[in-house]
Amino acid sequence: MFLIYFYMLTPFFVYAKVEVPLARVYPHAVLTEDYGVISEKYLLDEIKEINQASPFDMKKTDYGRFRWQCFPVKDVKPKYRYWKDTDGMGYAHVIVTMCDFEFTVQDGKIRHLYHGRRAKEQTYCNDFKKHFERITQNEKYICLNGEPGSLETDKSTHAQTKYWTWNRIKTQKGCHSYFGDCEK
């Protein structure tokens, strides 16, 4: 009788795929739960470099090492700023509407602030805003990829802010990258 149960259950154990959180498998690349938003295949190009890096240290700046964190969409707050100026990548005598944006996330006692590398023309921010709204609509989680910057403490409130330079954002619906190299 034991052998009958053994042979009946063996295929289940052999073929059952056990999902292991990516943060456990790649702790230097994925710092939080991934909620199924990031796949192992998606990480492959970053894994080699990250997993050879020193472990993540919240107190250290680690430019050149992209790391993922995932949060509830409701906790990620984008903020956009616009002004008139010349575009540093354009003609010096042409005044255009420039913009930049950042994401803030309050995660326990630490506020994470993801900022861009430079200001862009208004059309970029408008397109990004539409894309952000589309890929986050009715989604529970969003994952942010960025390079860790400084950790600063406000002297009066003792609140801590970890600065990041953002690279990609990703939900189940899609992805957006600063460099334009996003895959779904």
Secondary structure, 3 states (H helix, E strand, C coil): CHHHHHHHHHHHHHHCCCCCCHHHHCCCCECCCCCCCCCHHHHHHHHHHHHCCCCCCCCCCCCCCCEEEEEEHHHEEEEEEEEEEECCCCCCCCEEEEEEEEEEEEECCEEEEEECCCCEEHHHHHHHHHHHHHHHCCCCEEEEEEEEEEEEECCCCCCEEEEEEEEEEECCCCEEECCCCCCC
